[in-house]
Amino acid sequence: MPSRTFRSFVVHREASGQVTGGVQPLPFSDLPAGNVLIRVRYSSLNYKDAMAATGHPGITKNFPHVPGIDAAGTVVESEDARFQPGDEVIATGHELGVERWGGWAEFVRVPGDWVVPLPDGITLEESMVLGTAGFTAAQSVQALLAHGITPDQGSVIVSGATGGVGSVSVMILAKLGFEVTAVSGKAVMHPWLKEIGARHVVGREELQEEQPRPLLKGKYAAGIDTVGGPTLTTMLKKVSYRGCVTCCGVAGGAEMNGTVFPFILRGITLSGIDSAWCPDDLRVNYWKLLASEWKPDSLASVKRLTSLESIDRYVDAILHGKNVGRVVLDLGERTSPE
Ligand SMILES: NC(=O)c1ccc[n+]([C@@H]2O[C@H](COP(=O)([O-])OP(=O)(O)OC[C@H]3O[C@@H](n4cnc5c(N)ncnc54)[C@H](OP(=O)(O)O)[C@@H]3O)[C@@H](O)[C@H]2O)c1
């Protein structure tokens, strides 16, 4: 082991309830149990990480806490025969960065079952440009394909399109030949959404009804919703007969105030997406797809690199719906000398 401590972004809750966070050394002896120790080379910022970094009680129960639901790096020690020191690997989801210290640190220790070998066709950095957001996008696209949605059926609508899950969904769908309608509240980013693959770009008002009605004109073959709340309810009403809508996010609200009519009159399917506990065999396959046939062509244009010292600058933006693309955390090649 190169040093007795390693650098991490640590979140503390004071006795007053105030939550603070910053970079500090942590001793290796404080790492949780697990049979694979990984030198993290890249992590990323997801909405859930921003919640963890601000001590959201729904995410962070124990303090001090290290956020980071994503980690990609090199195995340093392994008691799991599937992994050897030097192997390049990805660990995302499960309890990482939630119940267990996560990837906003030079090292993580995890159970071997959480570890996915880095597939051919993708670098460690690219894997974290995708991260849990990309993995969730892949699951969402797969749900539409499994439902039988094909490019000739019409446009697929994607909400929260400039965000992590939204932007990767746009790119994968475009790569698979789908006509994508991207929904975004950031007018200034509409040309960018076309650059990464959207055919049409509309404002958030497309999914915000003034006069609630049980059904609206079925304009879209299917939808990927990353926002939740009224956005999801409206999307369900605008998808055409036997369409499918996926649901993964809560950035716009956790309530659903619709009726059953999209389901019982149009045969719409609502498909729930969970990335944290996706079965491990499927997880490996999604990563293989993301590294090959589904690998987005414009990955570089959604990436913003940052450091452990600067990651908290992006936390507020993601919590307030202002994030664009993917913030990737570069943990450097040299471990800190503490
Ligand atoms: N179920 C799972 O396993 C899973 C996995 C990953 C993420 N998620 C969830 O999925 C959501 C998206 O994650 P992300 O990492 O892509 O976050 P993100 O990068 O912050 O993207 C969310 C996007 O939603 C739009 N938005 C935000 N607030 C809104 C509002 N009030 N009304 C309408 N649109 C709004 C914004 O896009 P525009 O400005 O372009 O409209 C924003 O960029 C989060 O809720 C996250 O927790 C769930």
The ligand as a Gaussian input file, in Angstrom:
#p B3LYP/6-31G(d) Opt

LIG

0 1
 N      -33.514000       5.013000     -10.758000
 C      -32.194000       5.018000     -10.853000
 O      -31.519000       4.011000     -10.701000
 C      -31.508000       6.302000     -11.211000
 C      -30.209000       6.308000     -11.738000
 C      -29.654000       7.519000     -12.123000
 C      -30.368000       8.690000     -11.939000
 N      -31.589000       8.634000     -11.370000
 C      -32.389000       9.842000     -11.181000
 O      -32.662000      10.385000     -12.460000
 C      -32.722000      11.790000     -12.379000
 C      -31.755000      12.388000     -13.373000
 O      -30.428000      12.077000     -12.965000
 P      -29.224000      12.824000     -13.659000
 O      -27.981000      12.290000     -13.055000
 O      -29.417000      12.787000     -15.125000
 O      -29.494000      14.313000     -13.130000
 P      -29.200000      15.695000     -13.864000
 O      -27.924000      15.567000     -14.617000
 O      -29.332000      16.745000     -12.852000
 O      -30.373000      15.822000     -14.936000
 C      -31.681000      16.152000     -14.571000
 C      -32.267000      17.081000     -15.626000
 O      -33.672000      17.157000     -15.413000
 C      -34.133000      18.439000     -15.822000
 N      -34.855000      19.015000     -14.671000
 C      -34.364000      19.255000     -13.452000
 N      -35.320000      19.770000     -12.634000
 C      -36.447000      19.819000     -13.374000
 C      -37.766000      20.242000     -13.103000
 N      -38.113000      20.724000     -11.906000
 N      -38.696000      20.147000     -14.083000
 C      -38.357000      19.659000     -15.290000
 N      -37.086000      19.256000     -15.596000
 C      -36.153000      19.331000     -14.650000
 C      -32.910000      19.252000     -16.206000
 O      -32.733000      19.099000     -17.625000
 P      -33.221000      20.246000     -18.679000
 O      -32.754000      21.542000     -18.110000
 O      -32.531000      19.850000     -19.932000
 O      -34.712000      20.203000     -18.737000
 C      -31.781000      18.518000     -15.521000
 O      -30.547000      18.751000     -16.147000
 C      -32.436000      12.141000     -10.915000
 O      -33.653000      12.319000     -10.223000
 C      -31.698000      10.927000     -10.405000
 O      -31.831000      10.755000      -9.024000
 C      -32.173000       7.474000     -11.004000

